[in-house]
Amino acid sequence: CPNCGAKLAPGAGFCKKCGTPVMADTGGEPEPEKVLSPEEYAARRKKITVATLIAAGLLAVFVVVYITVLSPIINYNRAKTAIEEKEYTRAYLILSKLPEDFRDTKVLKVDIKYLSAGELFDNKDYSGAMEAYKELGDYKDSKEKYKSAKFEYGKGLLKDKNYTDAIVTFKELGDFGESKYYLKQARYEKGSALLDERKYLEAKEQLSQINPFRDSAFKLKIIEFSQCSVGSFITFGSCEQDGRSSNGDEGIVWKVVKKDKTNRKVELVSRYGLFTRNYNSSGYSNWSGSSLRSYLNGSFYQNAFDSDEKTLIIKTHVHTGANATNTNQGSDTDDYIFIPSIYEVEHEFMTTPGARRAKGVAAAKKAFVGGNWCDYMLRDVSSYRIYNEYYSNTYSGCATVSWEGNVHAHASVDEPWICPFDSSLYAVRPVMWVQY
């Protein structure tokens, strides 16, 4: 060993003692390098060139095979795996590298768009789902899916109080699903919002298209009050009027006699005499203690108006001070419903006989005098004295308006035109204030 001096075994390649590599002793001089002739050198180069070309050709074939056969298969399988893992974007990008005619790549790409649209829908991205399904056209049930996405999108608009766009959306959907219901709901919400803002005509435009949806009729009535003028007529509430209870109650027609735009309220008096009733069922009474007042603010008020309508009727402070009858009128009252006074019909809202005249409905026929014109009661109490050489007595009752429109605050034996408290031959024309 040249390193440690140990004896080496014949032909050993390294020292067993220290591990130093050693050259094998060939036992002679090395053979001289063979020098090739030009012919031999050319032949060798030719062999090398041919081998290189063959290798290059094989490599080219492999590349072509890989690109045209193996790579598409690999990418196709990768795309299928991505689809199974619901990684639709990655799957689509992979398939985009493949020829359209490779297997079912073209169909698969469309299907990925369909599945992606479904994922957008599931994630409540209805706007994105709409766009995706619209692009798919007639593919599978894309048209129906598009409508479903649009329907949910419309519900979102409604929830966000974007009523205008919601109306457009549900209108475009036509008969799809519950679109008609939600179209009404959108119009109702928009109309209600406009009503709260006192944009009455714009609110009417929406609510009139859906009546009788929910309480749209009631809201339209509020709008009608806002637009009415003194002297116009409005139907509000209902009661039996035609004498045939079997066909239900009839709407009560009211005449607008005052309007307070500042406080948004109107005073109404019934256009017709609605029924006949005692001013007081037993003995003398002024307005505050009369059975008629109890009836109007009790049974009549409760039955003639529904719960929504009652919210519009405001309690009114009714003044019952002294008047031309020089009779004690009792204390003031606070009423929902009352009847006119002498002062009101002479100085406020029915100041001429023609304006005071009133016809009666069938339920008030006991009060008919001239055709279906009727006498009706006023809330002021009065008195009169009947006397002659044989008999003398004093009677009390309430003032009246005759069928000719004349006010009768007093009476005599010759013209007993006031209404005795227990008489049921005079009609009732209720009065009330409504705030819209």
C-alpha positions as a printed NumPy array, in Angstrom:
array([[   0.   ,    0.   ,    0.   ],
       [   1.485,    3.373,   -0.98 ],
       [  -0.172,    4.868,    2.086],
       [   0.458,    2.441,    4.952],
       [   2.966,    0.03 ,    3.406],
       [   0.811,   -3.051,    3.957],
       [   1.104,   -5.922,    1.54 ],
       [  -1.557,   -5.896,   -1.11 ],
       [  -3.317,   -8.961,   -2.501],
       [  -2.798,   -9.573,   -6.203],
       [  -5.325,   -7.584,   -8.29 ],
       [  -6.675,   -5.722,   -5.198],
       [  -8.357,   -2.416,   -5.943],
       [  -7.877,   -0.973,   -2.419],
       [  -5.882,   -1.599,    0.771],
       [  -7.705,   -3.834,    3.19 ],
       [  -5.842,   -2.201,    6.091],
       [  -6.36 ,    1.524,    5.449],
       [  -8.821,    1.453,    2.522],
       [  -6.638,    3.474,    0.155],
       [  -7.563,    2.827,   -3.516],
       [  -4.688,    1.379,   -5.553],
       [  -4.131,    0.86 ,   -9.264],
       [  -4.12 ,   -2.741,  -10.326],
       [  -0.769,   -3.79 ,  -11.6  ],
       [  -1.114,   -5.036,  -15.131],
       [   2.361,   -6.384,  -14.936],
       [   3.526,   -4.493,  -18.083],
       [   3.522,   -1.269,  -20.043],
       [   0.161,    0.2  ,  -21.077],
       [  -0.913,   -0.387,  -24.618],
       [  -0.523,    2.615,  -26.823],
       [  -3.815,    4.397,  -27.876],
       [  -5.063,    3.176,  -31.175],
       [  -5.164,    5.862,  -33.843],
       [  -8.199,    5.634,  -36.177],
       [  -7.838,    6.036,  -39.868],
       [  -9.963,    8.71 ,  -41.589],
       [ -12.262,    6.036,  -42.959],
       [ -12.747,    4.475,  -39.518],
       [ -13.35 ,    7.914,  -37.954],
       [ -15.985,    8.798,  -40.55 ],
       [ -17.755,    5.492,  -40.024],
       [ -17.828,    6.035,  -36.276],
       [ -19.278,    9.565,  -36.678],
       [ -21.94 ,    8.233,  -38.978],
       [ -22.976,    5.659,  -36.398],
       [ -23.158,    8.324,  -33.701],
       [ -25.228,   10.628,  -35.935],
       [ -27.656,    7.853,  -36.838],
       [ -28.04 ,    6.917,  -33.183],
       [ -28.659,   10.528,  -32.261],
       [ -31.262,   10.944,  -34.977],
       [ -33.002,    7.766,  -33.91 ],
       [ -33.064,    8.954,  -30.297],
       [ -34.368,   12.35 ,  -31.357],
       [ -37.049,   10.748,  -33.482],
       [ -38.095,    8.502,  -30.655],
       [ -38.225,   11.511,  -28.356],
       [ -40.31 ,   13.447,  -30.888],
       [ -42.682,   10.529,  -31.22 ],
       [ -42.963,   10.368,  -27.452],
       [ -43.66 ,   14.097,  -27.249],
       [ -46.304,   13.885,  -29.965],
       [ -47.892,   10.877,  -28.309],
       [ -47.812,   12.658,  -24.957],
       [ -49.316,   15.845,  -26.332],
       [ -51.956,   14.207,  -28.486],
       [ -52.81 ,   11.176,  -26.395],
       [ -51.458,   11.074,  -22.885],
       [ -51.729,   14.753,  -21.876],
       [ -55.406,   15.123,  -22.902],
       [ -56.251,   11.939,  -21.03 ],
       [ -54.385,   13.129,  -17.956],
       [ -55.971,   16.599,  -18.097],
       [ -59.4  ,   15.15 ,  -18.786],
       [ -59.113,   12.918,  -15.72 ],
       [ -57.834,   15.844,  -13.656],
       [ -60.851,   17.87 ,  -14.762],
       [ -63.235,   15.045,  -13.832],
       [ -61.643,   14.868,  -10.405],
       [ -62.006,   18.63 ,   -9.975],
       [ -65.693,   18.369,  -10.924],
       [ -66.225,   15.647,   -8.33 ],
       [ -64.561,   17.922,   -5.776],
       [ -66.859,   20.784,   -6.916],
       [ -63.874,   22.876,   -7.981],
       [ -65.689,   24.028,  -11.091],
       [ -63.439,   26.941,  -11.988],
       [ -60.305,   24.766,  -11.918],
       [ -62.076,   22.052,  -13.89 ],
       [ -63.149,   24.528,  -16.545],
       [ -59.62 ,   25.947,  -16.885],
       [ -58.205,   22.441,  -17.332],
       [ -60.796,   21.531,  -19.952],
       [ -60.114,   24.777,  -21.776],
       [ -56.665,   23.382,  -22.63 ],
       [ -58.22 ,   20.376,  -24.36 ],
       [ -59.479,   20.24 ,  -27.938],
       [ -63.242,   20.814,  -28.132],
       [ -63.689,   17.447,  -29.85 ],
       [ -61.796,   15.437,  -27.224],
       [ -64.255,   12.95 ,  -25.808],
       [ -67.175,   14.957,  -24.288],
       [ -65.09 ,   18.021,  -23.423],
       [ -67.485,   20.436,  -25.097],
       [ -70.509,   19.03 ,  -23.272],
       [ -68.568,   18.805,  -20.028],
       [ -67.612,   22.482,  -20.197],
       [ -71.264,   23.449,  -20.596],
       [ -72.216,   21.139,  -17.749],
       [ -69.602,   22.807,  -15.545],
       [ -71.235,   26.17 ,  -16.251],
       [ -74.57 ,   24.624,  -15.282],
       [ -73.135,   23.207,  -12.052],
       [ -71.413,   26.517,  -11.293],
       [ -74.72 ,   28.324,  -11.706],
       [ -76.275,   25.89 ,   -9.245],
       [ -73.492,   26.582,   -6.77 ],
       [ -74.099,   30.331,   -7.107],
       [ -77.788,   29.716,   -6.442],
       [ -77.029,   27.582,   -3.377],
       [ -74.744,   30.331,   -2.087],
       [ -77.621,   32.826,   -2.548],
       [ -75.775,   34.756,   -5.231],
       [ -79.   ,   34.998,   -7.219],
       [ -77.799,   37.782,   -9.485],
       [ -74.771,   35.706,  -10.527],
       [ -76.939,   32.606,  -10.933],
       [ -79.356,   34.534,  -13.158],
       [ -76.522,   35.632,  -15.418],
       [ -75.081,   32.107,  -15.594],
       [ -78.4  ,   30.407,  -16.362],
       [ -79.265,   33.044,  -18.94 ],
       [ -75.987,   32.343,  -20.776],
       [ -76.809,   28.619,  -20.796],
       [ -79.997,   29.231,  -22.773],
       [ -81.901,   25.995,  -23.432],
       [ -79.364,   23.707,  -21.744],
       [ -81.221,   21.217,  -19.557],
       [ -83.663,   23.174,  -17.348],
       [ -81.633,   26.383,  -17.362],
       [ -84.629,   28.516,  -18.317],
       [ -86.608,   27.335,  -15.304],
       [ -83.549,   27.662,  -13.083],
       [ -83.124,   31.213,  -14.37 ],
       [ -86.682,   32.027,  -13.313],
       [ -86.098,   30.467,   -9.898],
       [ -82.984,   32.587,   -9.407],
       [ -84.838,   35.687,  -10.585],
       [ -87.712,   34.928,   -8.223],
       [ -85.353,   34.689,   -5.243],
       [ -83.57 ,   37.821,   -6.44 ],
       [ -86.906,   39.645,   -6.457],
       [ -87.648,   38.489,   -2.907],
       [ -84.292,   39.909,   -1.865],
       [ -85.159,   43.247,   -3.452],
       [ -88.447,   43.243,   -1.575],
       [ -86.701,   42.473,    1.712],
       [ -84.259,   45.333,    1.07 ],
       [ -87.226,   47.684,    0.439],
       [ -86.214,   48.191,   -3.176],
       [ -89.87 ,   48.048,   -4.142],
       [ -89.553,   49.591,   -7.599],
       [ -87.067,   46.987,   -8.875],
       [ -88.97 ,   44.215,   -7.099],
       [ -92.144,   45.202,   -8.965],
       [ -90.293,   45.097,  -12.299],
       [ -88.758,   41.705,  -11.452],
       [ -91.985,   39.98 ,  -10.414],
       [ -93.891,   41.561,  -13.283],
       [ -91.392,   40.079,  -15.758],
       [ -91.796,   36.647,  -14.142],
       [ -95.512,   36.619,  -14.951],
       [ -97.191,   33.408,  -13.784],
       [ -94.009,   31.782,  -12.475],
       [ -94.481,   30.295,   -9.006],
       [ -95.826,   32.826,   -6.518],
       [ -94.687,   35.806,   -8.575],
       [ -98.177,   37.28 ,   -8.82 ],
       [ -98.531,   37.233,   -5.048],
       [ -95.144,   38.856,   -4.532],
       [ -95.928,   41.435,   -7.207],
       [ -98.966,   42.421,   -5.163],
       [ -96.865,   42.426,   -2.019],
       [ -94.278,   44.706,   -3.641],
       [ -96.97 ,   47.092,   -4.864],
       [ -98.595,   47.027,   -1.426],
       [ -95.329,   47.843,    0.359],
       [ -94.497,   50.607,   -2.099],
       [ -97.99 ,   52.072,   -1.875],
       [ -97.91 ,   51.936,    1.934],
       [ -94.51 ,   53.64 ,    2.037],
       [ -95.754,   56.382,   -0.279],
       [ -98.861,   56.792,    1.863],
       [ -96.682,   57.242,    4.957],
       [ -94.865,   59.977,    3.045],
       [ -98.287,   61.499,    2.178],
       [ -97.658,   61.062,   -1.514],
       [-101.298,   60.17 ,   -1.958],
       [-101.641,   60.011,   -5.736],
       [ -98.498,   57.906,   -6.164],
       [ -99.695,   55.594,   -3.397],
       [-103.09 ,   55.288,   -5.09 ],
       [-101.406,   54.264,   -8.355],
       [ -99.869,   51.228,   -6.634],
       [-102.677,   50.241,   -4.272],
       [-105.478,   50.556,   -6.822],
       [-103.816,   47.833,   -8.909],
       [-103.981,   45.24 ,   -6.123],
       [-107.221,   46.04 ,   -4.287],
       [-108.551,   44.117,   -2.317],
       [-105.121,   42.713,   -1.356],
       [-104.629,   42.842,    2.431],
       [-105.926,   46.2  ,    3.711],
       [-105.384,   48.038,    0.434],
       [-109.079,   49.02 ,    0.347],
       [-108.662,   50.721,    3.708],
       [-105.52 ,   52.53 ,    2.59 ],
       [-107.3  ,   53.645,   -0.575],
       [-110.062,   55.01 ,    1.635],
       [-107.481,   57.096,    3.51 ],
       [-106.301,   58.423,    0.159],
       [-109.9  ,   59.179,   -0.813],
       [-110.323,   61.228,    2.367],
       [-107.122,   63.115,    1.587],
       [-108.407,   64.021,   -1.88 ],
       [-112.042,   64.779,   -1.052],
       [-113.555,   68.25 ,   -1.041],
       [-116.421,   69.836,    0.886],
       [-119.7  ,   68.768,   -0.686],
       [-118.373,   65.473,   -2.077],
       [-119.622,   62.045,   -1.011],
       [-117.685,   59.111,    0.429],
       [-118.781,   55.581,    1.3  ],
       [-117.42 ,   54.508,    4.675],
       [-118.666,   51.792,    7.028],
       [-121.892,   49.854,    6.535],
       [-125.243,   49.127,    8.145],
       [-128.607,   47.631,    7.237],
       [-130.447,   50.099,    5.009],
       [-132.57 ,   48.394,    2.349],
       [-134.829,   46.535,    4.791],
       [-133.55 ,   43.129,    3.659],
       [-131.109,   41.822,    6.23 ],
       [-130.657,   38.622,    4.218],
       [-128.45 ,   40.398,    1.667],
       [-126.131,   41.929,    4.245],
       [-125.358,   45.513,    5.172],
       [-125.055,   48.366,    2.703],
       [-122.252,   50.921,    2.587],
       [-122.97 ,   54.201,    4.368],
       [-122.707,   57.266,    2.129],
       [-121.386,   60.378,    3.873],
       [-121.325,   64.002,    2.797],
       [-118.136,   65.946,    3.494],
       [-119.199,   69.112,    5.343],
       [-115.827,   70.339,    6.665],
       [-112.19 ,   69.692,    5.834],
       [-109.174,   70.61 ,    7.965],
       [-106.152,   70.082,    5.71 ],
       [-103.691,   71.201,    8.376],
       [-104.744,   68.472,   10.798],
       [-105.754,   66.068,    8.009],
       [-109.321,   65.504,    9.109],
       [-112.826,   65.826,    7.68 ],
       [-116.281,   66.122,    9.206],
       [-118.955,   63.876,    7.734],
       [-122.739,   63.722,    7.99 ],
       [-124.695,   60.813,    6.56 ],
       [-126.219,   61.681,    3.209],
       [-129.453,   59.892,    4.096],
       [-131.54 ,   59.348,    7.172],
       [-130.248,   55.884,    8.099],
       [-132.804,   54.648,   10.623],
       [-135.437,   55.801,   13.104],
       [-134.952,   55.606,   16.849],
       [-136.063,   57.263,   20.094],
       [-134.035,   60.261,   21.193],
       [-134.429,   58.801,   24.674],
       [-136.205,   55.595,   25.52 ],
       [-137.589,   56.717,   28.865],
       [-138.534,   60.233,   29.937],
       [-136.729,   63.534,   29.674],
       [-133.05 ,   63.712,   28.758],
       [-130.583,   66.069,   27.164],
       [-127.961,   64.828,   24.702],
       [-125.404,   63.677,   27.267],
       [-127.818,   61.248,   28.918],
       [-129.858,   60.197,   25.898],
       [-130.264,   56.603,   24.813],
       [-129.632,   57.723,   21.21 ],
       [-126.143,   58.949,   22.147],
       [-125.467,   55.627,   23.907],
       [-126.623,   53.684,   20.858],
       [-124.583,   55.703,   18.351],
       [-121.382,   55.405,   20.385],
       [-122.112,   51.811,   21.329],
       [-123.806,   49.343,   18.995],
       [-123.79 ,   51.551,   15.909],
       [-120.102,   52.48 ,   16.236],
       [-119.088,   48.89 ,   16.971],
       [-121.082,   47.27 ,   14.18 ],
       [-120.957,   49.836,   11.384],
       [-117.144,   50.08 ,   11.25 ],
       [-114.402,   47.474,   11.186],
       [-111.271,   47.672,   13.319],
       [-109.301,   49.547,   10.643],
       [-112.074,   52.063,   10.059],
       [-112.374,   52.726,   13.779],
       [-108.737,   53.869,   13.839],
       [-109.726,   56.805,   11.608],
       [-112.752,   57.955,   13.605],
       [-111.643,   60.47 ,   16.209],
       [-113.413,   61.348,   19.424],
       [-114.939,   64.825,   19.167],
       [-115.67 ,   67.301,   21.942],
       [-119.356,   68.047,   21.402],
       [-120.509,   71.434,   22.697],
       [-124.03 ,   71.539,   24.095],
       [-124.31 ,   75.137,   25.3  ],
       [-127.395,   77.319,   25.428],
       [-129.257,   77.995,   22.204],
       [-132.392,   79.643,   20.936],
       [-134.613,   77.122,   22.729],
       [-133.532,   78.524,   26.108],
       [-133.501,   74.967,   27.389],
       [-130.825,   73.352,   29.524],
       [-128.74 ,   71.293,   27.098],
       [-126.707,   69.482,   29.738],
       [-122.945,   69.065,   29.814],
       [-120.528,   68.828,   26.885],
       [-119.646,   65.33 ,   25.696],
       [-116.812,   63.534,   23.932],
       [-118.266,   61.32 ,   21.215],
       [-117.202,   59.261,   18.238],
       [-120.66 ,   59.639,   16.697],
       [-123.227,   62.377,   17.311],
       [-126.04 ,   64.168,   15.45 ],
       [-126.167,   67.787,   14.227],
       [-127.149,   70.728,   16.409],
       [-129.36 ,   73.695,   15.597],
       [-126.33 ,   75.967,   15.358],
       [-124.455,   73.633,   13.011],
       [-127.28 ,   73.253,   10.504],
       [-128.082,   76.964,   10.533],
       [-124.585,   78.464,   10.582],
       [-121.943,   75.898,    9.663],
       [-122.567,   73.199,    7.12 ],
       [-126.221,   73.052,    6.04 ],
       [-127.184,   76.693,    6.061],
       [-130.08 ,   76.623,    3.571],
       [-133.287,   74.572,    3.543],
       [-132.214,   72.929,    0.3  ],
       [-128.907,   71.855,    1.821],
       [-130.65 ,   70.541,    4.948],
       [-133.189,   68.366,    3.134],
       [-132.469,   64.659,    3.279],
       [-133.955,   61.523,    1.866],
       [-134.181,   58.383,    3.922],
       [-133.248,   54.788,    3.205],
       [-135.803,   51.989,    3.505],
       [-134.778,   51.349,    7.113],
       [-135.931,   54.903,    7.957],
       [-139.291,   54.751,    6.154],
       [-141.216,   55.634,    9.346],
       [-139.792,   59.129,    8.948],
       [-140.853,   59.52 ,    5.307],
       [-143.146,   62.453,    4.706],
       [-142.884,   63.78 ,    1.161],
       [-142.046,   60.727,   -0.928],
       [-138.855,   59.439,    0.621],
       [-137.848,   62.809,    2.062],
       [-137.712,   62.558,    5.816],
       [-137.815,   64.524,    9.058],
       [-134.718,   64.017,   11.206],
       [-133.565,   64.82 ,   14.731],
       [-131.136,   67.435,   16.03 ],
       [-129.355,   66.976,   19.345],
       [-130.757,   70.139,   21.028],
       [-133.664,   69.561,   23.424],
       [-136.707,   71.823,   23.362],
       [-140.148,   72.098,   24.882],
       [-143.631,   73.183,   23.94 ],
       [-146.901,   73.737,   25.731],
       [-150.282,   72.493,   24.538],
       [-153.225,   74.291,   26.022],
       [-156.844,   75.192,   25.351],
       [-159.848,   75.886,   27.476],
       [-160.074,   72.268,   28.579],
       [-156.453,   71.064,   28.727],
       [-152.964,   72.358,   29.468],
       [-149.638,   70.472,   29.509],
       [-145.965,   70.912,   28.652],
       [-144.124,   68.457,   26.415],
       [-140.386,   68.106,   25.792],
       [-138.379,   66.625,   22.969],
       [-135.534,   67.4  ,   20.585],
       [-135.342,   69.945,   17.799],
       [-135.796,   68.679,   14.243],
       [-135.295,   69.424,   10.571],
       [-138.418,   68.879,    8.506],
       [-138.525,   67.069,    5.178],
       [-138.657,   70.535,    3.581],
       [-135.375,   71.513,    5.232],
       [-136.765,   73.84 ,    7.885],
       [-135.345,   73.896,   11.42 ],
       [-137.898,   73.466,   14.212],
       [-136.542,   74.446,   17.599],
       [-139.935,   75.269,   19.183],
       [-143.427,   73.897,   18.813],
       [-146.998,   74.735,   19.619],
       [-150.315,   72.953,   19.648],
       [-150.754,   73.917,   16.008],
       [-147.205,   73.028,   14.891],
       [-145.831,   70.286,   17.127],
       [-142.704,   69.815,   15.019],
       [-140.223,   68.909,   17.704],
       [-139.637,   65.202,   18.232],
       [-140.962,   63.76 ,   21.506],
       [-138.22 ,   61.865,   23.318],
       [-139.97 ,   58.525,   22.943],
       [-141.022,   58.997,   19.301],
       [-139.537,   56.759,   16.616],
       [-140.943,   58.736,   13.69 ],
       [-137.837,   60.824,   13.044],
       [-134.736,   59.706,   11.204],
       [-131.147,   59.848,   12.416],
       [-128.286,   61.408,   10.413],
       [-125.051,   60.551,   12.251],
       [-122.097,   62.968,   12.244],
       [-118.418,   62.216,   12.901],
       [-114.857,   63.426,   12.34 ],
       [-112.367,   61.248,   10.496],
       [-108.608,   61.793,   10.548],
       [-106.678,   60.456,    7.57 ]])
